[in-house]
Amino acid sequence: MGKKLEEYGLWESSRVLLPEHRSRIPKDEREMLDRGKPVLDAQKLEEIECTLALSLRSHVRVTVVLHDPCGNKQLNGFVTSIHTHSREIKLQWAEEWKWIQVDDIVEAYIV
């Protein structure tokens, strides 16, 4: 039961969870993530994409601001890979790295 709680959280491990409640949980999470997300115009998106490409080509440090419902998050590092088909970048700092969706980026600038 302890492992199940870690993997799926409290809601999924409950034995009294009704099926209609189980199907409602992911929808609520999606609504919370979409709430308040700013809509960027084409010029701002192009500016972000150019900044990310410059970081990849010239190996310069970039700061990306990610949308988060609780408050924007800033990550700082080097773009080491860009996947245009899935619209994601690989941002690396120190010995760590993270795949980030380009659509989640609100702003990007060279440090």
N, CA, C and O atoms as a printed pandas DataFrame, in Angstrom:
     atom_number atom_name residue_name chain_id  residue_number  x_coord  y_coord  z_coord
0              1         N          MET        A               1    0.825   -1.187    0.000
1              2        CA          MET        A               1    0.000    0.000    0.000
2              3         C          MET        A               1    0.871    1.253    0.000
3              4         O          MET        A               1    0.533    2.239   -0.655
4              5         N          GLY        A               2    2.015    1.224    0.746
5              6        CA          GLY        A               2    2.898    2.378    0.784
6              7         C          GLY        A               2    3.479    2.688   -0.581
7              8         O          GLY        A               2    3.557    3.852   -0.974
8              9         N          LYS        A               3    3.891    1.651   -1.313
9             10        CA          LYS        A               3    4.448    1.863   -2.645
10            11         C          LYS        A               3    3.382    2.405   -3.591
11            12         O          LYS        A               3    3.667    3.269   -4.420
12            13         N          LYS        A               4    2.171    1.908   -3.472
13            14        CA          LYS        A               4    1.087    2.372   -4.326
14            15         C          LYS        A               4    0.799    3.845   -4.070
15            16         O          LYS        A               4    0.503    4.588   -5.006
16            17         N          LEU        A               5    0.882    4.276   -2.810
17            18        CA          LEU        A               5    0.668    5.680   -2.491
18            19         C          LEU        A               5    1.728    6.560   -3.136
19            20         O          LEU        A               5    1.423    7.647   -3.627
20            21         N          GLU        A               6    2.996    6.082   -3.135
21            22        CA          GLU        A               6    4.069    6.856   -3.733
22            23         C          GLU        A               6    3.894    6.961   -5.240
23            24         O          GLU        A               6    4.115    8.026   -5.817
24            25         N          GLU        A               7    3.499    5.867   -5.884
25            26        CA          GLU        A               7    3.389    5.842   -7.341
26            27         C          GLU        A               7    2.198    6.626   -7.843
27            28         O          GLU        A               7    2.338    7.430   -8.765
28            29         N          TYR        A               8    1.041    6.416   -7.269
29            30        CA          TYR        A               8   -0.191    6.949   -7.832
30            31         C          TYR        A               8   -0.835    8.051   -7.010
31            32         O          TYR        A               8   -1.793    8.676   -7.466
32            33         N          GLY        A               9   -0.342    8.299   -5.832
33            34        CA          GLY        A               9   -0.933    9.333   -4.992
34            35         C          GLY        A               9   -2.118    8.791   -4.208
35            36         O          GLY        A               9   -2.541    7.652   -4.409
36            37         N          LEU        A              10   -2.637    9.597   -3.334
37            38        CA          LEU        A              10   -3.712    9.194   -2.441
38            39         C          LEU        A              10   -4.982    8.831   -3.191
39            40         O          LEU        A              10   -5.645    7.858   -2.833
40            41         N          TRP        A              11   -5.344    9.601   -4.239
41            42        CA          TRP        A              11   -6.606    9.375   -4.933
42            43         C          TRP        A              11   -6.646    8.019   -5.618
43            44         O          TRP        A              11   -7.659    7.324   -5.551
44            45         N          GLU        A              12   -5.575    7.640   -6.264
45            46        CA          GLU        A              12   -5.562    6.392   -7.016
46            47         C          GLU        A              12   -5.508    5.169   -6.096
47            48         O          GLU        A              12   -5.934    4.085   -6.496
48            49         N          SER        A              13   -4.996    5.323   -4.881
49            50        CA          SER        A              13   -4.853    4.166   -4.009
50            51         C          SER        A              13   -6.091    3.925   -3.151
51            52         O          SER        A              13   -6.185    2.894   -2.485
52            53         N          SER        A              14   -7.026    4.844   -3.155
53            54        CA          SER        A              14   -8.211    4.706   -2.333
54            55         C          SER        A              14   -9.131    3.612   -2.880
55            56         O          SER        A              14   -9.389    3.560   -4.082
56            57         N          ARG        A              15   -9.615    2.758   -2.015
57            58        CA          ARG        A              15  -10.501    1.680   -2.450
58            59         C          ARG        A              15  -11.941    2.151   -2.606
59            60         O          ARG        A              15  -12.742    1.471   -3.248
60            61         N          VAL        A              16  -12.284    3.294   -2.035
61            62        CA          VAL        A              16  -13.659    3.787   -2.104
62            63         C          VAL        A              16  -13.836    4.830   -3.203
63            64         O          VAL        A              16  -14.872    5.493   -3.263
64            65         N          LEU        A              17  -12.856    4.981   -4.057
65            66        CA          LEU        A              17  -12.932    5.953   -5.138
66            67         C          LEU        A              17  -13.884    5.455   -6.215
67            68         O          LEU        A              17  -13.691    4.380   -6.784
68            69         N          LEU        A              18  -14.904    6.244   -6.484
69            70        CA          LEU        A              18  -15.877    5.879   -7.503
70            71         C          LEU        A              18  -15.297    6.102   -8.894
71            72         O          LEU        A              18  -14.489    7.012   -9.083
72            73         N          PRO        A              19  -15.694    5.288   -9.871
73            74        CA          PRO        A              19  -15.143    5.433  -11.227
74            75         C          PRO        A              19  -15.356    6.820  -11.822
75            76         O          PRO        A              19  -14.477    7.332  -12.515
76            77         N          GLU        A              20  -16.508    7.436  -11.563
77            78        CA          GLU        A              20  -16.734    8.774  -12.111
78            79         C          GLU        A              20  -15.822    9.810  -11.466
79            80         O          GLU        A              20  -15.482   10.810  -12.098
80            81         N          HIS        A              21  -15.421    9.585  -10.217
81            82        CA          HIS        A              21  -14.468   10.490   -9.572
82            83         C          HIS        A              21  -13.075   10.288  -10.154
83            84         O          HIS        A              21  -12.335   11.252  -10.354
84            85         N          ARG        A              22  -12.721    9.048  -10.424
85            86        CA          ARG        A              22  -11.409    8.737  -10.984
86            87         C          ARG        A              22  -11.251    9.402  -12.349
87            88         O          ARG        A              22  -10.179    9.926  -12.654
88            89         N          SER        A              23  -12.292    9.392  -13.170
89            90        CA          SER        A              23  -12.189   10.008  -14.492
90            91         C          SER        A              23  -12.180   11.529  -14.399
91            92         O          SER        A              23  -11.711   12.189  -15.326
92            93         N          ARG        A              24  -12.674   12.095  -13.332
93            94        CA          ARG        A              24  -12.739   13.543  -13.161
94            95         C          ARG        A              24  -11.392   14.125  -12.726
95            96         O          ARG        A              24  -11.101   15.282  -13.028
96            97         N          ILE        A              25  -10.580   13.358  -12.035
97            98        CA          ILE        A              25   -9.320   13.864  -11.496
98            99         C          ILE        A              25   -8.387   14.374  -12.591
99           100         O          ILE        A              25   -7.927   15.510  -12.479
100          101         N          PRO        A              26   -8.076   13.614  -13.642
101          102        CA          PRO        A              26   -7.172   14.148  -14.664
102          103         C          PRO        A              26   -7.711   15.405  -15.338
103          104         O          PRO        A              26   -6.934   16.295  -15.685
104          105         N          LYS        A              27   -9.024   15.497  -15.530
105          106        CA          LYS        A              27   -9.613   16.679  -16.151
106          107         C          LYS        A              27   -9.386   17.902  -15.262
107          108         O          LYS        A              27   -9.073   18.982  -15.763
108          109         N          ASP        A              28   -9.542   17.740  -13.949
109          110        CA          ASP        A              28   -9.299   18.844  -13.023
110          111         C          ASP        A              28   -7.841   19.290  -13.065
111          112         O          ASP        A              28   -7.551   20.484  -13.004
112          113         N          GLU        A              29   -6.921   18.324  -13.169
113          114        CA          GLU        A              29   -5.506   18.661  -13.235
114          115         C          GLU        A              29   -5.193   19.420  -14.525
115          116         O          GLU        A              29   -4.422   20.379  -14.503
116          117         N          ARG        A              30   -5.782   19.002  -15.643
117          118        CA          ARG        A              30   -5.566   19.695  -16.914
118          119         C          ARG        A              30   -6.098   21.121  -16.842
119          120         O          ARG        A              30   -5.451   22.047  -17.331
120          121         N          GLU        A              31   -7.267   21.308  -16.240
121          122        CA          GLU        A              31   -7.841   22.645  -16.120
122          123         C          GLU        A              31   -6.957   23.546  -15.270
123          124         O          GLU        A              31   -6.809   24.733  -15.562
124          125         N          MET        A              32   -6.368   22.982  -14.216
125          126        CA          MET        A              32   -5.510   23.768  -13.348
126          127         C          MET        A              32   -4.245   24.191  -14.101
127          128         O          MET        A              32   -3.763   25.309  -13.918
128          129         N          LEU        A              33   -3.706   23.312  -14.941
129          130        CA          LEU        A              33   -2.502   23.647  -15.693
130          131         C          LEU        A              33   -2.768   24.685  -16.767
131          132         O          LEU        A              33   -1.917   25.535  -17.029
132          133         N          ASP        A              34   -3.931   24.629  -17.391
133          134        CA          ASP        A              34   -4.264   25.571  -18.455
134          135         C          ASP        A              34   -4.689   26.932  -17.933
135          136         O          ASP        A              34   -4.662   27.915  -18.674
136          137         N          ARG        A              35   -5.072   27.000  -16.695
137          138        CA          ARG        A              35   -5.567   28.240  -16.122
138          139         C          ARG        A              35   -4.457   29.286  -16.063
139          140         O          ARG        A              35   -3.383   29.029  -15.519
140          141         N          GLY        A              36   -4.718   30.449  -16.618
141          142        CA          GLY        A              36   -3.794   31.559  -16.501
142          143         C          GLY        A              36   -2.602   31.513  -17.440
143          144         O          GLY        A              36   -1.725   32.371  -17.340
144          145         N          LYS        A              37   -2.533   30.564  -18.333
145          146        CA          LYS        A              37   -1.399   30.480  -19.237
146          147         C          LYS        A              37   -1.494   31.608  -20.258
147          148         O          LYS        A              37   -2.506   31.733  -20.947
148          149         N          PRO        A              38   -0.449   32.430  -20.362
149          150        CA          PRO        A              38   -0.517   33.550  -21.297
150          151         C          PRO        A              38   -0.457   33.083  -22.749
151          152         O          PRO        A              38    0.194   32.090  -23.072
152          153         N          VAL        A              39   -1.139   33.808  -23.603
153          154        CA          VAL        A              39   -1.121   33.514  -25.030
154          155         C          VAL        A              39   -0.068   34.413  -25.665
155          156         O          VAL        A              39   -0.163   35.639  -25.601
156          157         N          LEU        A              40    0.937   33.789  -26.279
157          158        CA          LEU        A              40    2.022   34.541  -26.886
158          159         C          LEU        A              40    1.734   34.768  -28.359
159          160         O          LEU        A              40    1.215   33.888  -29.046
160          161         N          ASP        A              41    2.071   35.943  -28.832
161          162        CA          ASP        A              41    1.875   36.217  -30.251
162          163         C          ASP        A              41    3.012   35.600  -31.071
163          164         O          ASP        A              41    4.001   35.125  -30.512
164          165         N          ALA        A              42    2.865   35.611  -32.379
165          166        CA          ALA        A              42    3.825   34.956  -33.280
166          167         C          ALA        A              42    5.218   35.572  -33.160
167          168         O          ALA        A              42    6.219   34.859  -33.235
168          169         N          GLN        A              43    5.286   36.884  -32.976
169          170        CA          GLN        A              43    6.585   37.548  -32.870
170          171         C          GLN        A              43    7.327   37.109  -31.607
171          172         O          GLN        A              43    8.535   36.874  -31.650
172          173         N          LYS        A              44    6.614   36.997  -30.487
173          174        CA          LYS        A              44    7.241   36.573  -29.232
174          175         C          LYS        A              44    7.704   35.122  -29.331
175          176         O          LYS        A              44    8.784   34.784  -28.846
176          177         N          LEU        A              45    6.896   34.259  -29.955
177          178        CA          LEU        A              45    7.304   32.863  -30.144
178          179         C          LEU        A              45    8.556   32.763  -30.999
179          180         O          LEU        A              45    9.458   31.981  -30.698
180          181         N          GLU        A              46    8.612   33.551  -32.064
181          182        CA          GLU        A              46    9.791   33.537  -32.935
182          183         C          GLU        A              46   11.026   34.015  -32.183
183          184         O          GLU        A              46   12.117   33.476  -32.371
184          185         N          GLU        A              47   10.859   35.022  -31.334
185          186        CA          GLU        A              47   11.970   35.541  -30.534
186          187         C          GLU        A              47   12.488   34.466  -29.577
187          188         O          GLU        A              47   13.698   34.306  -29.419
188          189         N          ILE        A              48   11.580   33.734  -28.942
189          190        CA          ILE        A              48   11.972   32.656  -28.022
190          191         C          ILE        A              48   12.719   31.573  -28.789
191          192         O          ILE        A              48   13.765   31.107  -28.339
192          193         N          GLU        A              49   12.190   31.164  -29.948
193          194        CA          GLU        A              49   12.818   30.114  -30.746
194          195         C          GLU        A              49   14.204   30.524  -31.227
195          196         O          GLU        A              49   15.125   29.707  -31.236
196          197         N          CYS        A              50   14.362   31.787  -31.628
197          198        CA          CYS        A              50   15.669   32.270  -32.070
198          199         C          CYS        A              50   16.680   32.282  -30.922
199          200         O          CYS        A              50   17.848   31.947  -31.114
200          201         N          THR        A              51   16.228   32.667  -29.739
201          202        CA          THR        A              51   17.107   32.675  -28.568
202          203         C          THR        A              51   17.564   31.263  -28.222
203          204         O          THR        A              51   18.733   31.055  -27.897
204          205         N          LEU        A              52   16.658   30.294  -28.290
205          206        CA          LEU        A              52   17.009   28.911  -28.003
206          207         C          LEU        A              52   17.982   28.367  -29.051
207          208         O          LEU        A              52   18.923   27.648  -28.714
208          209         N          ALA        A              53   17.753   28.710  -30.323
209          210        CA          ALA        A              53   18.648   28.267  -31.390
210          211         C          ALA        A              53   20.038   28.881  -31.233
211          212         O          ALA        A              53   21.042   28.213  -31.481
212          213         N          LEU        A              54   20.100   30.143  -30.824
213          214        CA          LEU        A              54   21.381   30.803  -30.597
214          215         C          LEU        A              54   22.151   30.121  -29.467
215          216         O          LEU        A              54   23.366   29.947  -29.554
216          217         N          SER        A              55   21.451   29.743  -28.427
217          218        CA          SER        A              55   22.086   29.039  -27.313
218          219         C          SER        A              55   22.661   27.703  -27.774
219          220         O          SER        A              55   23.746   27.307  -27.348
220          221         N          LEU        A              56   21.935   27.016  -28.640
221          222        CA          LEU        A              56   22.413   25.728  -29.155
222          223         C          LEU        A              56   23.632   25.922  -30.055
223          224         O          LEU        A              56   24.635   25.227  -29.899
224          225         N          ARG        A              57   23.550   26.861  -30.994
225          226        CA          ARG        A              57   24.636   27.076  -31.963
226          227         C          ARG        A              57   25.903   27.625  -31.310
227          228         O          ARG        A              57   27.001   27.125  -31.555
228          229         N          SER        A              58   25.745   28.646  -30.487
229          230        CA          SER        A              58   26.905   29.349  -29.930
230          231         C          SER        A              58   27.304   28.849  -28.551
231          232         O          SER        A              58   28.300   29.303  -27.988
232          233         N          HIS        A              59   26.542   27.928  -28.011
233          234        CA          HIS        A              59   26.803   27.366  -26.675
234          235         C          HIS        A              59   26.911   28.486  -25.632
235          236         O          HIS        A              59   27.890   28.579  -24.893
236          237         N          VAL        A              60   25.876   29.333  -25.597
237          238        CA          VAL        A              60   25.796   30.389  -24.586
238          239         C          VAL        A              60   24.664   30.054  -23.612
239          240         O          VAL        A              60   23.671   29.416  -23.963
240          241         N          ARG        A              61   24.857   30.506  -22.393
241          242        CA          ARG        A              61   23.876   30.229  -21.338
242          243         C          ARG        A              61   22.594   31.022  -21.587
243          244         O          ARG        A              61   22.635   32.192  -21.968
244          245         N          VAL        A              62   21.466   30.370  -21.368
245          246        CA          VAL        A              62   20.162   30.984  -21.579
246          247         C          VAL        A              62   19.311   30.799  -20.326
247          248         O          VAL        A              62   19.433   29.796  -19.624
248          249         N          THR        A              63   18.466   31.759  -20.060
249          250        CA          THR        A              63   17.488   31.645  -18.976
250          251         C          THR        A              63   16.111   31.532  -19.608
251          252         O          THR        A              63   15.724   32.362  -20.430
252          253         N          VAL        A              64   15.371   30.493  -19.216
253          254        CA          VAL        A              64   14.008   30.319  -19.714
254          255         C          VAL        A              64   13.046   30.477  -18.547
255          256         O          VAL        A              64   13.297   29.993  -17.444
256          257         N          VAL        A              65   11.949   31.157  -18.809
257          258        CA          VAL        A              65   10.896   31.343  -17.812
258          259         C          VAL        A              65    9.746   30.439  -18.222
259          260         O          VAL        A              65    9.186   30.592  -19.308
260          261         N          LEU        A              66    9.392   29.492  -17.352
261          262        CA          LEU        A              66    8.344   28.520  -17.629
262          263         C          LEU        A              66    7.056   28.908  -16.925
263          264         O          LEU        A              66    7.067   29.382  -15.788
264          265         N          HIS        A              67    5.941   28.698  -17.624
265          266        CA          HIS        A              67    4.636   28.964  -17.023
266          267         C          HIS        A              67    4.330   27.889  -15.986
267          268         O          HIS        A              67    4.527   26.699  -16.229
268          269         N          ASP        A              68    3.848   28.325  -14.834
269          270        CA          ASP        A              68    3.423   27.423  -13.776
270          271         C          ASP        A              68    2.216   28.071  -13.107
271          272         O          ASP        A              68    2.248   29.270  -12.832
272          273         N          PRO        A              69    1.142   27.307  -12.833
273          274        CA          PRO        A              69   -0.042   27.901  -12.210
274          275         C          PRO        A              69    0.248   28.566  -10.862
275          276         O          PRO        A              69   -0.434   29.515  -10.477
276          277         N          CYS        A              70    1.246   28.073  -10.157
277          278        CA          CYS        A              70    1.568   28.628   -8.841
278          279         C          CYS        A              70    2.539   29.799   -8.922
279          280         O          CYS        A              70    2.761   30.480   -7.921
280          281         N          GLY        A              71    3.109   30.042  -10.069
281          282        CA          GLY        A              71    4.102   31.101  -10.250
282          283         C          GLY        A              71    5.123   30.653  -11.268
283          284         O          GLY        A              71    5.464   29.472  -11.325
284          285         N          ASN        A              72    5.614   31.569  -12.069
285          286        CA          ASN        A              72    6.569   31.206  -13.108
286          287         C          ASN        A              72    7.876   30.699  -12.506
287          288         O          ASN        A              72    8.307   31.151  -11.445
288          289         N          LYS        A              73    8.495   29.748  -13.209
289          290        CA          LYS        A              73    9.771   29.179  -12.769
290          291         C          LYS        A              73   10.848   29.585  -13.752
291          292         O          LYS        A              73   10.604   29.657  -14.957
292          293         N          GLN        A              74   12.038   29.851  -13.242
293          294        CA          GLN        A              74   13.177   30.188  -14.092
294          295         C          GLN        A              74   14.187   29.062  -14.055
295          296         O          GLN        A              74   14.517   28.546  -12.987
296          297         N          LEU        A              75   14.678   28.681  -15.222
297          298        CA          LEU        A              75   15.753   27.708  -15.334
298          299         C          LEU        A              75   16.865   28.345  -16.141
299          300         O          LEU        A              75   16.614   29.100  -17.080
300          301         N          ASN        A              76   18.087   28.038  -15.771
301          302        CA          ASN        A              76   19.248   28.636  -16.386
302          303         C          ASN        A              76   20.175   27.519  -16.837
303          304         O          ASN        A              76   20.491   26.631  -16.046
304          305         N          GLY        A              77   20.621   27.542  -18.097
305          306        CA          GLY        A              77   21.524   26.507  -18.573
306          307         C          GLY        A              77   21.821   26.656  -20.050
307          308         O          GLY        A              77   21.626   27.722  -20.632
308          309         N          PHE        A              78   22.299   25.568  -20.653
309          310        CA          PHE        A              78   22.657   25.539  -22.058
310          311         C          PHE        A              78   21.684   24.640  -22.809
311          312         O          PHE        A              78   21.339   23.563  -22.325
312          313         N          VAL        A              79   21.243   25.067  -23.977
313          314        CA          VAL        A              79   20.416   24.219  -24.831
314          315         C          VAL        A              79   21.367   23.256  -25.540
315          316         O          VAL        A              79   22.264   23.689  -26.264
316          317         N          THR        A              80   21.174   21.957  -25.335
317          318        CA          THR        A              80   22.059   20.964  -25.940
318          319         C          THR        A              80   21.380   20.187  -27.056
319          320         O          THR        A              80   22.052   19.503  -27.828
320          321         N          SER        A              81   20.049   20.281  -27.156
321          322        CA          SER        A              81   19.333   19.572  -28.208
322          323         C          SER        A              81   17.974   20.230  -28.415
323          324         O          SER        A              81   17.331   20.693  -27.473
324          325         N          ILE        A              82   17.556   20.258  -29.690
325          326        CA          ILE        A              82   16.237   20.783  -30.027
326          327         C          ILE        A              82   15.534   19.756  -30.899
327          328         O          ILE        A              82   16.062   19.346  -31.933
328          329         N          HIS        A              83   14.345   19.339  -30.483
329          330        CA          HIS        A              83   13.514   18.442  -31.286
330          331         C          HIS        A              83   12.363   19.260  -31.849
331          332         O          HIS        A              83   11.424   19.608  -31.133
332          333         N          THR        A              84   12.444   19.564  -33.144
333          334        CA          THR        A              84   11.417   20.412  -33.749
334          335         C          THR        A              84   10.104   19.669  -33.938
335          336         O          THR        A              84    9.035   20.279  -33.887
336          337         N          HIS        A              85   10.169   18.356  -34.156
337          338        CA          HIS        A              85    8.933   17.597  -34.377
338          339         C          HIS        A              85    8.075   17.513  -33.122
339          340         O          HIS        A              85    6.848   17.521  -33.217
340          341         N          SER        A              86    8.691   17.433  -31.957
341          342        CA          SER        A              86    7.928   17.371  -30.707
342          343         C          SER        A              86    7.931   18.712  -29.971
343          344         O          SER        A              86    7.340   18.834  -28.898
344          345         N          ARG        A              87    8.596   19.717  -30.548
345          346        CA          ARG        A              87    8.673   21.062  -29.977
346          347         C          ARG        A              87    9.159   21.057  -28.530
347          348         O          ARG        A              87    8.504   21.578  -27.628
348          349         N          GLU        A              88   10.343   20.443  -28.341
349          350        CA          GLU        A              88   10.939   20.433  -27.016
350          351         C          GLU        A              88   12.442   20.647  -27.115
351          352         O          GLU        A              88   13.063   20.371  -28.142
352          353         N          ILE        A              89   13.009   21.144  -26.025
353          354        CA          ILE        A              89   14.448   21.380  -25.954
354          355         C          ILE        A              89   15.012   20.626  -24.764
355          356         O          ILE        A              89   14.302   20.302  -23.813
356          357         N          LYS        A              90   16.303   20.358  -24.843
357          358        CA          LYS        A              90   17.002   19.751  -23.712
358          359         C          LYS        A              90   17.873   20.837  -23.106
359          360         O          LYS        A              90   18.812   21.316  -23.743
360          361         N          LEU        A              91   17.565   21.221  -21.884
361          362        CA          LEU        A              91   18.312   22.255  -21.173
362          363         C          LEU        A              91   19.213   21.575  -20.155
363          364         O          LEU        A              91   18.750   20.778  -19.339
364          365         N          GLN        A              92   20.513   21.897  -20.205
365          366        CA          GLN        A              92   21.476   21.244  -19.318
366          367         C          GLN        A              92   22.191   22.283  -18.476
367          368         O          GLN        A              92   22.578   23.345  -18.964
368          369         N          TRP        A              93   22.359   21.958  -17.206
369          370        CA          TRP        A              93   23.127   22.789  -16.284
370          371         C          TRP        A              93   23.874   21.840  -15.366
371          372         O          TRP        A              93   23.332   20.819  -14.940
372          373         N          ALA        A              94   25.114   22.177  -15.064
373          374        CA          ALA        A              94   25.995   21.322  -14.257
374          375         C          ALA        A              94   25.939   19.890  -14.776
375          376         O          ALA        A              94   26.240   19.654  -15.946
376          377         N          GLU        A              95   25.569   18.947  -13.951
377          378        CA          GLU        A              95   25.460   17.547  -14.363
378          379         C          GLU        A              95   24.012   17.122  -14.578
379          380         O          GLU        A              95   23.741   15.938  -14.777
380          381         N          GLU        A              96   23.093   18.057  -14.541
381          382        CA          GLU        A              96   21.668   17.756  -14.687
382          383         C          GLU        A              96   21.138   18.291  -16.005
383          384         O          GLU        A              96   21.729   19.187  -16.609
384          385         N          TRP        A              97   20.008   17.728  -16.449
385          386        CA          TRP        A              97   19.348   18.196  -17.665
386          387         C          TRP        A              97   17.858   17.915  -17.555
387          388         O          TRP        A              97   17.409   17.111  -16.738
388          389         N          LYS        A              98   17.098   18.613  -18.416
389          390        CA          LYS        A              98   15.646   18.460  -18.393
390          391         C          LYS        A              98   15.098   18.744  -19.783
391          392         O          LYS        A              98   15.539   19.676  -20.456
392          393         N          TRP        A              99   14.125   17.928  -20.212
393          394        CA          TRP        A              99   13.413   18.191  -21.466
394          395         C          TRP        A              99   12.284   19.166  -21.159
395          396         O          TRP        A              99   11.528   18.966  -20.209
396          397         N          ILE        A             100   12.169   20.221  -21.963
397          398        CA          ILE        A             100   11.177   21.270  -21.745
398          399         C          ILE        A             100   10.390   21.482  -23.028
399          400         O          ILE        A             100   10.968   21.587  -24.110
400          401         N          GLN        A             101    9.077   21.543  -22.904
401          402        CA          GLN        A             101    8.222   21.855  -24.041
402          403         C          GLN        A             101    8.362   23.338  -24.380
403          404         O          GLN        A             101    8.282   24.190  -23.495
404          405         N          VAL        A             102    8.571   23.643  -25.658
405          406        CA          VAL        A             102    8.708   25.040  -26.080
406          407         C          VAL        A             102    7.431   25.817  -25.775
407          408         O          VAL        A             102    7.490   27.008  -25.467
408          409         N          ASP        A             103    6.288   25.162  -25.857
409          410        CA          ASP        A             103    5.015   25.828  -25.590
410          411         C          ASP        A             103    4.847   26.234  -24.129
411          412         O          ASP        A             103    4.004   27.076  -23.819
412          413         N          ASP        A             104    5.638   25.650  -23.226
413          414        CA          ASP        A             104    5.585   26.013  -21.812
414          415         C          ASP        A             104    6.448   27.227  -21.482
415          416         O          ASP        A             104    6.358   27.778  -20.386
416          417         N          ILE        A             105    7.287   27.642  -22.435
417          418        CA          ILE        A             105    8.204   28.753  -22.203
418          419         C          ILE        A             105    7.477   30.076  -22.451
419          420         O          ILE        A             105    6.882   30.287  -23.507
420          421         N          VAL        A             106    7.539   30.951  -21.461
421          422        CA          VAL        A             106    6.921   32.268  -21.556
422          423         C          VAL        A             106    7.927   33.286  -22.069
423          424         O          VAL        A             106    7.571   34.209  -22.802
424          425         N          GLU        A             107    9.200   33.111  -21.674
425          426        CA          GLU        A             107   10.236   34.027  -22.087
426          427         C          GLU        A             107   11.574   33.317  -22.057
427          428         O          GLU        A             107   11.789   32.413  -21.249
428          429         N          ALA        A             108   12.484   33.731  -22.948
429          430        CA          ALA        A             108   13.843   33.186  -22.982
430          431         C          ALA        A             108   14.791   34.315  -23.325
431          432         O          ALA        A             108   14.523   35.111  -24.225
432          433         N          TYR        A             109   15.901   34.385  -22.603
433          434        CA          TYR        A             109   16.880   35.420  -22.887
434          435         C          TYR        A             109   18.277   34.918  -22.552
435          436         O          TYR        A             109   18.463   34.059  -21.691
436          437         N          ILE        A             110   19.259   35.485  -23.264
437          438        CA          ILE        A             110   20.666   35.129  -23.068
438          439         C          ILE        A             110   21.179   35.814  -21.803
439          440         O          ILE        A             110   20.911   36.991  -21.565
440          441         N          VAL        A             111   21.912   35.065  -21.010
441          442        CA          VAL        A             111   22.440   35.596  -19.750
442          443         C          VAL        A             111   23.675   36.418  -20.014
443          444         O          VAL        A             111   24.272   36.954  -19.079
